[in-house]
Amino acid sequence: MAIQQLPWDDRYDAEWAREIATWKWTQDGDVLRTEGKCPRCGHHMSREVEKADVALRVIAAGPEGDELERVTIRCNCTGPHHGRPQKELGGCGRAATLLLPLD
């Protein structure tokens, strides 16, 4: 996907959420991390989660008994997006809440 200079748009996009949900998570010590190109704007974005903190907030059991955690992931790119609110440090506006399996 080519990088696009799109305006800020924080409307929910189910297709964006489905794409992000396919990303792989890696673990480094107690930190879980995922990264890739935002499906909307094409800029690099990432999300880190402290596993120790997550373990205290397990919300459900998956189909095979896996523990799941609700994690919000949003585009946090540093690309320019006209209309981005000043309180936002980055991103194009897209976000979704996923259920992250804990191993």
N, C-alpha and C positions, 0 to 999 in steps of 0.2 A: 504494500500500500504506500502510495506517495504521501509525503507530509503535506497536510493542507492547513492553510491559515483560516480556520473556521472561527466564527464568533462564539463566545461563551454560550452554552446551552445546557441547563441542568435538568431538563426533562428526562424522565425515566425512559430507557430504551431497552426493551426485553432482548433484542438481538445482541446488543452490546453486552448485556449481562450473561447471555449464553456463551458468547465468545470468551469472556474473561473466566468463566467457570471451567473452561477446558485447560487453562494454564496450569502448568506443573509447579508445585511448591517444593523448595529444597530446604533442608535443615542444616544449620551451622550452630552447633551447641544448642542453646535454648531459643534460637531465633529461627522462625519459619519465614521464607522469603519467596516472592514471585515477582517476575518482571517481564516486560514485553513492550510491543508497540500498541498504543491505544487504538482499538478498532475504529474509533471515530476520527481522530486527528492524525494518527500515525506517529506521534511523538513517543519517546521512551517514557514509561511509567513503571512504578514498582510499589510493593507493599511489604512491610515487615511486621511480624507479630511475635511478641514474646511468648514462647510456649508456656512458661511458668504462669503467666497471667491468664492465658487462655484456659489452662487446665482448671482454673477456679470458676470458670463460667460456662461449663459444658451445658448445652441446652437440650440435647436430644440423642437418641441412638439411631444409627443408620440401619439399612436393611440387613447388614451382617453383624449387627451389634456394635459397630464402630461408634465411638463417641464423636459428636459433631459440635462445632463451634460456629456461631454466627459472626461473620467478619465482613465489615464494610470495606470495600475497595473502590477507590475513585481515581480518575485520571489526575496525576500530580505532575504532569509534564512541566517543563519550564518554557515551552513555546508560547508565543504571543497569541492571545485570544481576546479580541476586542469585546468589551463589555464585561470582562471578568470583574467581579466585585473586589474592592480593595482589601477586604478582609481575607480573601482567598490568596494563598501563597503561590498557587500554580494550578494547572489543569485546564481542561476544556469544558468542564462542568459535568461530565458523565460520572455516575456512581451506581453501585449495586451492592446489595447485601447477599453474601453467599454462605453456604454451610460448608465449613472446612473440616474434613476428617482429621482427627488426631490419632496418630499411631502410637 
